[in-house]
Structure formats: structure tokens, C-alpha cells
Amino acid sequence: MPQEFAPGLVIQDFTPPLDLSQYKLIAFDMDSTLINIECVDEIADAAGRKAEVAAITEAAMRGEITDYKDSLRQRVALLKGVTMAHMEQVYNERLQLNPGAAELVAACKEAGLKVLLVSGGFTFFTDRIRARLGIDFARSNVLEVVDGVLTGRMVDQPWGDICDGEEKRRTLLEVSTLMGIPASQTIAMGDGANDLPMMGVAGLSVAYHAKPRVRAQAQVAINQGGLDRLLELRA
């Protein structure tokens, strides 16, 4: 049965204390986990299509849309015509790190963990967040841009076409293999249904202000406060 370790911090299948030294890699989702927004929704606002795109995003994050790749293609198609100036505006004016994000990343790095950012979002944002927080590895999607304007399509990458839930899982396992560690020495944090595959193979799964389905399956759920509340489980 779930137990509330402290107000808003629920433990379902984990016994404190948390010893970060037992882990070697922590993987984060980006949108609504490390940062406060769903980037695709905010980009769509520039095209006057936020309500339409946000409805698809919400359904996908709740797990009501089973084909994440198709849902993302639908949303990206609605971004056609958005300029790079609008993208910069989203980053500069709307995107913020979620509370405790920098503190948790710093604590993990200090404990010797590598940090992975794996996102169904876009490299325009993940590249900046990676640099800002000193993240070691990142994987996300590339928006096609022609003459400074989004085409409504994404660019295939050497690893595949779209970073969906299965790709998040595969990336976590790929990085852990490259590091020579078992998946049991990894932590995965997310909020939406497309985070469940990587959370399912990690040694510790953490839901952050997550959808009900994700909270129910995570070993630890942070329902109030910042990401660094995970550190409260330490001895």
C-alpha cells in the first residue's frame, strides 16, 4: 500500500533511506518534469493553435493515445509556419526550470551519477537545458527548419525517427550499457505515460507531479514541492 513519507511525498515500492551512491545514472524527462511547460503547446500558441495541440498532448500524457509517434506528428504538423524568433521567445519568456531541478541534478552529480535527459520534445530546448544544467547525455527530436521557419515536420536521426516511450527505454538501457552498469543502478523520473517504459526498467522510478497512471506505477511519487524532494529520502 502507498505510504506518505511526508506531505506530498508518497512511497509505494521503495524502502528509505535513499543512498545515491548505489546508483550511477539518473534519467529525466524534460517537459513538465525538469521544466515547467510542454514546449510543443507553447510553440503552438505562436501559431494560434495552442488549444488544439494541448488537447492532444494531455491525452497522450494520460495514456489515452496509444500511438505517441502519430500524436506527435499531428502536433508538429500544426506548428508549420512558426518562426525561430517565436521559438526563442518561448525559451526566454515561458520556459523555467521546475523547483528543485538544479538542486537535484547538482546533488546527483556530486554523488557521482551521470545525468541523462531523454525527451519527446525538441533539441532546440534540450540542447539549452543540457548546457544550463551540465547534463551528460541527451536525446530528443529535431524540428525541420527551412529559412528560419518550421516546416511542420521532424528530421530522422541516426538512432531513429521519434523519441517516444520505447525510445526513452532503449536510450536508458543503451547509456547504462555504455557505462557498464546494470539498469538496477539507474533512476528514472517523469510525469507522463510515455515515461513509463523507461521508469519500468530503472532501479528506482520517480513520478513528479504526474498523471494518475504514472503515479500509480512509480515507486516514489512527488506530488507536492520540487524535484529535490527526492533527497528527503536520504539518511
ZAMARGU-4260 file (C-alpha; in steps of 0.2 Angstrom, whole numbers, plus 5000, padded with zeros to 4 digits):
<rodrens>
0) 5000/5000/5000 | 5006/5018/4996 | 5013/5027/5011 | 5015/5046/5013 | 5033/5048/5019
5) 5030/5066/5021 | 5016/5078/5014 | 5016/5076/4996 | 5030/5063/4995 | 5022/5045/4993
10) 5032/5029/4993 | 5024/5014/4985 | 5038/5001/4982 | 5054/5008/4990 | 5062/5007/5007
15) 5071/5023/5013 | 5085/5028/5016 | 5090/5033/4998 | 5108/5030/4995 | 5113/5039/4979
20) 5130/5030/4979 | 5120/5014/4974 | 5116/5022/4958 | 5126/5028/4943 | 5114/5036/4931
25) 5098/5047/4933 | 5087/5049/4918 | 5075/5064/4917 | 5060/5068/4906 | 5060/5086/4901
30) 5043/5094/4898 | 5033/5096/4914 | 5047/5087/4924 | 5063/5096/4923 | 5054/5112/4916
35) 5038/5120/4919 | 5030/5119/4902 | 5025/5107/4887 | 5036/5116/4874 | 5025/5109/4859
40) 5010/5118/4867 | 5019/5134/4869 | 5026/5134/4852 | 5008/5131/4845 | 5002/5146/4854
45) 5013/5156/4842 | 5003/5148/4828 | 4986/5151/4836 | 4984/5133/4839 | 4988/5130/4857
50) 4971/5123/4862 | 4971/5110/4849 | 4989/5105/4852 | 4987/5105/4871 | 4972/5093/4870
55) 4982/5080/4860 | 4997/5082/4872 | 4986/5080/4888 | 4978/5064/4880 | 4995/5057/4876
60) 5002/5061/4893 | 4987/5052/4901 | 4990/5037/4891 | 4974/5039/4881 | 4983/5039/4864
65) 4992/5023/4861 | 5002/5029/4846 | 5013/5043/4853 | 5023/5045/4837 | 5007/5048/4827
70) 5001/5060/4840 | 5017/5070/4840 | 5017/5071/4821 | 5000/5078/4822 | 5005/5091/4834
75) 5021/5096/4824 | 5011/5097/4808 | 5001/5111/4817 | 5017/5121/4820 | 5021/5124/4802
80) 5025/5142/4799 | 5031/5146/4817 | 5047/5156/4816 | 5063/5153/4825 | 5061/5170/4833
85) 5045/5163/4841 | 5055/5148/4847 | 5067/5159/4856 | 5053/5169/4864 | 5046/5153/4871
90) 5063/5148/4878 | 5066/5166/4885 | 5049/5171/4891 | 5040/5155/4896 | 5052/5141/4900
95) 5058/5139/4918 | 5067/5125/4927 | 5055/5117/4939 | 5058/5120/4958 | 5072/5109/4964
100) 5078/5104/4947 | 5095/5112/4948 | 5097/5106/4966 | 5093/5088/4962 | 5105/5087/4947
105) 5119/5095/4957 | 5116/5083/4971 | 5117/5068/4959 | 5132/5074/4950 | 5141/5077/4967
110) 5136/5059/4972 | 5145/5053/4956 | 5130/5050/4945 | 5129/5053/4926 | 5114/5063/4920
115) 5103/5059/4905 | 5090/5070/4898 | 5078/5060/4887 | 5063/5069/4879 | 5049/5068/4867
120) 5052/5086/4865 | 5064/5095/4854 | 5083/5098/4853 | 5080/5117/4852 | 5076/5116/4870
125) 5085/5100/4876 | 5102/5107/4870 | 5100/5123/4880 | 5094/5114/4896 | 5108/5101/4894
130) 5121/5116/4894 | 5112/5125/4908 | 5112/5110/4920 | 5128/5102/4914 | 5119/5086/4909
135) 5130/5072/4902 | 5118/5064/4889 | 5103/5070/4879 | 5091/5063/4866 | 5076/5071/4859
140) 5068/5076/4842 | 5074/5088/4829 | 5061/5100/4821 | 5064/5103/4802 | 5068/5122/4799
145) 5069/5130/4782 | 5073/5148/4780 | 5071/5151/4799 | 5053/5144/4799 | 5046/5127/4805
150) 5040/5116/4791 | 5029/5105/4802 | 5040/5090/4800 | 5054/5082/4810 | 5071/5076/4805
155) 5076/5057/4806 | 5091/5054/4817 | 5104/5040/4817 | 5095/5031/4831 | 5078/5033/4823
160) 5063/5044/4819 | 5055/5050/4835 | 5059/5049/4854 | 5044/5040/4861 | 5042/5030/4876
165) 5050/5015/4869 | 5065/5025/4863 | 5066/5033/4880 | 5068/5015/4887 | 5080/5010/4874
170) 5091/5025/4877 | 5091/5022/4896 | 5097/5004/4893 | 5109/5010/4879 | 5118/5023/4891
175) 5118/5011/4905 | 5127/4998/4894 | 5139/5011/4888 | 5143/5015/4906 | 5145/4996/4910
180) 5131/4996/4923 | 5115/4986/4926 | 5098/4995/4924 | 5096/4992/4943 | 5109/5006/4946
185) 5098/5019/4937 | 5085/5031/4942 | 5071/5037/4930 | 5060/5052/4933 | 5045/5058/4923
190) 5027/5063/4923 | 5018/5056/4908 | 5013/5039/4900 | 5027/5040/4888 | 5039/5039/4903
195) 5033/5023/4909 | 5044/5012/4898 | 5060/5019/4905 | 5053/5020/4923 | 5049/5002/4921
200) 5067/4996/4918 | 5075/5008/4930 | 5081/5003/4948 | 5071/5017/4955 | 5056/5025/4947
205) 5050/5043/4952 | 5034/5051/4947 | 5035/5070/4948 | 5018/5079/4948 | 5012/5066/4937
210) 4997/5059/4928 | 4987/5046/4939 | 4993/5031/4929 | 5011/5036/4931 | 5009/5040/4950
215) 5001/5023/4952 | 5016/5014/4944 | 5030/5023/4951 | 5040/5018/4966 | 5041/5035/4973
220) 5029/5050/4969 | 5032/5068/4972 | 5015/5076/4972 | 5020/5092/4980 | 5035/5103/4980
225) 5051/5102/4970 | 5061/5088/4962 | 5074/5089/4975 | 5061/5082/4987 | 5068/5065/4982
230) 5083/5070/4993 | 5072/5069/5008 | 5073/5050/5007 | 5091/5051/5011 | 5098/5045/5028
</rodrens>
